[in-house]
Amino acid sequence: MPRAKQRTPEMRERVLRISVEMLGRDGVAAFTTRRVAQEAATSPPAVYELFGDKAGLVRQIFFEGFRRLWRQLEALAQTDDPRVDLVAVIEALRVFVRANPVLAELMFAHPFADFDPGPNERAAGSGVREFIVGRVRRCITAGVVAGDATDIAHALLALAHGLATQESAGWLGTSRASMNRRWAIAVNAMIDGLRP
């Protein structure tokens, strides 16, 4: 009698966790379904059964990235100073990208040729976008910045992602002090440049 298949929610979570770890450790080029299955102590057909295909697995990693980023943003305290809170969001983005450079690349740059984010994938980031837009709106209401909240949020996200990517690649400086200084210059220049 053949053994019963073990395609449980626990197995799905284990494969997803190992996939995220493997992607972060080995990068996009080394990421294969066969290697994921091997590290998860299962078979490629089991991975396909759980996720459909490699693109389905990558899609779930994409969603997991936004879940992790959302948890990090959600943990931020809100103070009476909207500017301080907005800078804290930018710092949280920095920390996330620095800790998860390949995951962030998947979320924001889409390095897999066989994964093309559609409307559902774009919607995955909506909670993150709305959180950032909300912090920008507070700054607009307080007179810290002026402009369209969504436009400013997109620009700040692009700035944070670009700086964090440069930092992760070692292009932003050789010491923590020089990297922090360059972050401060860029973030302050952008926020100050948006004053009413």
C-alpha positions in Angstrom: 0.0 0.0 0.0 1.5 3.4 -1.0 2.4 5.8 1.8 -0.1 8.7 2.3 1.0 12.1 1.0 2.0 14.5 3.6 1.0 17.8 2.0 0.1 19.5 5.2 -0.1 23.2 6.1 3.0 22.6 8.3 4.9 21.2 5.4 3.8 24.2 3.3 5.1 26.6 6.0 8.4 24.6 6.3 9.0 24.7 2.5 8.2 28.5 2.4 10.5 29.2 5.4 13.3 27.2 3.9 12.7 28.9 0.5 13.1 32.4 2.1 16.2 31.3 3.9 17.7 29.7 0.9 17.0 32.7 -1.3 18.6 35.1 1.2 21.6 32.8 1.6 22.3 31.7 -1.9 20.6 34.3 -4.1 18.4 34.2 -7.1 20.7 32.4 -9.5 21.0 29.3 -7.2 17.3 29.1 -6.3 15.7 26.0 -7.8 12.7 24.0 -6.8 14.9 20.9 -6.7 17.2 22.5 -4.1 14.3 23.8 -2.1 12.8 20.3 -2.0 16.1 18.8 -1.0 16.6 21.3 1.9 13.0 20.8 3.0 13.4 17.0 3.0 10.7 16.5 0.5 10.4 16.0 -3.3 10.0 18.4 -6.2 6.6 17.0 -7.0 5.5 17.8 -3.4 6.7 21.4 -3.8 4.8 21.6 -7.1 1.7 20.1 -5.5 1.9 22.7 -2.7 2.7 25.8 -4.9 1.8 24.9 -8.4 5.2 25.6 -10.0 8.4 27.6 -9.3 6.5 30.8 -10.1 3.9 29.9 -7.5 6.6 29.3 -4.9 8.3 32.6 -5.8 4.8 34.3 -5.6 4.4 33.0 -2.0 7.9 34.2 -1.1 6.9 37.6 -2.5 3.8 37.7 -0.2 5.9 36.5 2.8 8.3 39.4 2.2 5.4 41.9 2.5 4.0 40.1 5.6 7.4 40.4 7.3 7.8 44.1 6.3 4.3 44.8 7.5 5.0 43.2 10.9 8.1 45.4 11.2 6.2 48.6 10.4 3.3 47.7 12.5 5.6 47.4 15.5 6.6 51.1 15.2 5.3 53.3 17.9 3.6 56.6 17.0 4.8 59.7 18.7 3.6 63.3 18.8 6.2 64.2 16.2 5.1 63.3 12.6 8.5 63.9 11.2 10.2 61.6 13.7 7.6 59.0 12.9 8.2 59.3 9.1 12.0 59.0 9.6 11.3 55.9 11.8 9.5 54.3 8.9 12.4 55.1 6.5 14.8 53.6 9.1 12.5 50.5 9.4 12.7 50.1 5.6 16.5 50.4 5.8 16.7 47.7 8.5 14.4 45.4 6.5 16.3 45.7 3.2 19.7 45.4 4.9 18.5 42.2 6.7 16.8 40.8 3.7 18.5 42.2 0.5 17.5 39.4 -1.8 13.9 39.2 -0.5 13.6 43.0 -0.9 15.0 42.6 -4.5 12.2 40.1 -5.2 9.6 42.5 -3.7 10.7 45.7 -5.4 12.8 44.7 -8.4 11.3 41.3 -9.6 14.5 39.4 -10.5 12.9 36.2 -11.6 12.1 35.9 -15.3 9.3 33.4 -14.6 7.5 35.5 -12.1 5.7 38.6 -13.3 3.7 40.2 -10.5 0.1 40.8 -11.4 -2.7 42.8 -9.6 -2.9 40.4 -6.6 0.9 40.7 -6.0 0.8 44.5 -6.3 -2.1 44.5 -3.8 0.1 42.5 -1.3 2.1 45.7 -0.8 -1.0 47.9 -0.3 -0.9 47.7 3.5 2.7 48.8 3.5 2.0 51.6 1.0 -1.0 52.8 3.1 1.0 52.8 6.3 3.7 54.9 4.7 1.1 57.2 3.0 -0.6 57.6 6.4 2.7 58.7 8.0 3.2 61.2 5.1 -0.4 62.5 5.6 0.4 63.2 9.2 3.4 65.3 8.1 1.3 67.2 5.6 -1.4 67.9 8.2 1.3 69.1 10.6 2.9 71.4 8.0 6.1 69.4 7.8 5.8 68.7 4.1 3.5 69.7 1.3 2.3 67.8 -1.7 0.4 64.7 -2.6 0.8 62.0 0.1 1.0 59.1 -2.3 3.6 60.8 -4.5 5.7 61.6 -1.5 5.4 58.1 -0.1 6.5 56.6 -3.4 9.5 58.9 -3.6 10.5 58.1 0.0 10.2 54.4 -0.6 12.3 54.6 -3.7 14.9 56.7 -1.8 15.0 54.2 1.1 15.2 51.2 -1.2 17.9 52.7 -3.3 20.0 53.7 -0.3 19.5 50.4 1.4 20.4 48.5 -1.8 23.6 50.6 -2.1 24.4 50.0 1.6 23.8 46.2 1.2 26.1 46.1 -1.8 28.9 48.0 0.1 28.6 51.2 -2.1 27.4 53.6 0.5 30.5 53.8 2.6 33.1 51.8 4.5 32.1 52.7 8.1 28.8 52.7 9.9 29.3 56.5 10.6 29.7 57.3 6.9 26.7 55.2 5.9 24.6 56.8 8.6 25.7 60.3 7.5 24.8 59.6 3.9 21.4 58.3 4.9 20.8 61.4 7.1 21.9 63.7 4.2 19.5 62.1 1.7 16.5 61.7 4.0 16.7 65.2 5.5 17.3 66.8 2.1 14.2 65.1 0.7 11.9 65.9 3.7 13.3 69.5 3.9 12.9 69.9 0.2 9.2 69.2 0.6 8.5 71.9 3.1 5.4 74.1 2.4 
